[in-house]
């Protein structure tokens, strides 16, 4: 990710700029967690299992590996990638905002550029949600960015207050459901399986519900909008260009994320393997949906702090170490990687096609998700070596900025 929050949205003469490696690595890592979470909750949720039905499931006493994988999911997978991506969405908005300001764009013009860019993100998500994947998140991300455009002129302090107020409101609205969940003995499964038996029927159902999806996106957006605001402040302030100067703040967020992960993820894992009484699994799952959002900025902060030596090496040599190149390539093409998951999961985990995970339990489902993610890593790396952007990133930039990109200096 460049200092402008995008890679090639301007002309060739501005292409060579300092690259911040942490956001790209964070996106690449997050996509594997998103693949695993979506695999067990949406693409091929478990049925007829004794334990951890919402995590891929296993029967009987379970093997040591199966129980370890339950803890892996509750600690590192569910409600980890989504909030980090939400934070990165805000970071991107903030970086573009700062770049436009340096190039002389007045506030109104900056707002219009951002509204156009994230309006198209909303439309991309709406098509994806309608035709292929009902739990698409880009629709809600687009809505969150468009709402953020109303506040981009606010000070950092005012924006932090807005984020805090939004999180508090969401917590108040969700708290009764969280408390009620602890009294439920039901397995924490996200609805009934919605596997694709006939793709035509799936598309027809999506078109029938088309007008409902924007409202659903608004509801989904409420949970992570505070993270988008926090990310915007970080991006506008240039936090990734001065990690050392912001290390105290970043460490605070990283510590908060670690506390949430341990305090919620480990007890939730114990509940899923049957070590706690009825209701704990459902209740802790609901609690994770709420407080797990706080891990987004914290995980990104931890990655940024850990990447300081790597960033220094890149700044000194101008090149990226070979081992990091595939993951960074995917991070730079995260939209294409995310949408490629839909294609791969549709073709390999659905009854209408090759249902390879039909009899799989938790290990098989997570393993297949890992394989699909590795396929997107390989595809992104091939594009990087060929010097080509991700296809959906290219289309998004073309629609947002036109054939020639934005002018280097604002000319009205």
Secondary structure, 3 states (H helix, E strand, C coil): CECCCCCCCCCHHHCCCCECHHHHHHHHHHHHHHHHHHHHHHHCCCCCCCECHHHCCECCCCCHHHHHHHHHHHHHHCCCHHHHHHHHHHHHHHHHHHHHHHCCCCHHHHHHHHHHHHHHHHHHHHHHHHHCCCCCCHHHHHHHHHHHCCCCCCCHHHHHHHHHHHHHHHHHHHHHHHHHHCCCCCCCCCCCCCCCCCHHHHHHHHHHCHHHHHHHHHHHHHHHHHHHHHHHHHHHHCHHHCCCCCHHHHHHHHHHHHHHHHHHHHHHHHHHCCCCCCCHHHHHHHHHHHHHHHHHHHHHHHHHHHCHHHHHHHHHHCCCCHHHHHHHHHHHCHHHHHHHHHHHHHHHHCCCCCCCCCCCCHHHHHHHHHHHHHHHHHHHHHHHHCCCCCHHHHHHHHHHHCCCCCCCCCCC
